[in-house]
Amino acid sequence: MSKELPGIQLFDLKGQTAIITGGSKGLGLAMGAGLASCGCNLVLVSRNQDEGAAAAGTLESEYGIKAMAIGADVTDPDQMEQMAQGVFDEFERIDILINSAGINIRGSIEELSYQDFQKVMAVNVDGSWLASKAVVPYMKKAGTGKIINMASTLGVVGLANRTPYTSSKGAMVQMTRALGLELAPDNINVNAICPGPFLTEINRSIADSEEAKKFIVGATALERWGELKEIQGAAILLSSSAADYMVGSLLTVDGGWTAR
């Protein structure tokens, strides 16, 4: 095959290092496994150090890569700066950041408190901004990098009783576009994944509800929840050189929800 058509080598991540916030479980852990299968070393950032360490150990033994866990709160600027420095000290590079830490507090605007709204925005939006801010200097120095934000289909379409979450994910869509334009001259690609309904811990409490069956699962063309493994391809793509010409893009993985 010619050098102009490198094929599968585009997805080779051997020797690279990826930071995944919220990486100890759910979509974050699934994406970590996807990147590990391509040879990428991993740093799983979680408020639960023990959970992160257990996940890192599993990925190391299963994929033969180097993985470590860092216990940190994405909403704390100092902890994010210390996290990035610690990763660089250990691996001497930061190639990829996936901002996957997130929470969802559901309810009508009358039921929810302002503190509920602030908490969702702090983790989903502030946390992604702070983690990005912490790693950008290292990526700029290297002259390359990939930042992947976890937006959502609910960042582009609405759903009742989800004002904190939809507001946060709408903000992530715009952060992706603005930061993508800002960092493109530095050869840092910023893009977002917009997952549809995946059956993660955050959604298990409503999985069997009538609302979920009608307005969530029923809204998808495939008429089912997404499986965790089905997010991996998008993460691998946006982490790899195959995404070198993608800036501020939204990659939708939603079973056909937004196609209707």
Number of C-alpha atoms within 10 A of each C-alpha: 6 6 6 6 9 11 11 8 12 15 19 18 21 14 14 20 25 26 29 25 27 25 29 27 19 17 25 26 24 20 25 29 25 21 29 26 20 19 20 27 26 29 27 28 28 23 17 15 16 14 16 25 21 13 21 26 15 14 22 17 11 12 18 14 20 19 25 20 26 23 18 20 21 29 20 15 17 13 17 22 17 14 23 22 17 13 21 15 10 10 15 11 21 25 25 26 26 30 28 27 26 23 17 20 15 16 15 12 14 7 10 16 12 10 9 16 20 13 18 23 23 19 22 29 26 19 24 27 21 20 27 22 15 20 25 22 13 19 22 15 11 15 13 19 28 26 29 26 28 27 32 26 24 21 21 15 11 13 13 11 16 19 21 24 24 24 19 27 26 19 16 24 24 15 21 26 17 14 19 23 16 15 19 18 11 16 18 25 29 33 27 29 25 24 24 24 24 24 18 16 11 14 13 11 10 12 19 10 10 11 12 16 16 12 12 19 22 15 21 21 14 13 15 17 20 20 14 16 13 18 23 20 14 19 22 25 16 25 29 21 18 17 18 19 10 15 23 22 20 23 19 20 21 25 21 14 21 16 10 7
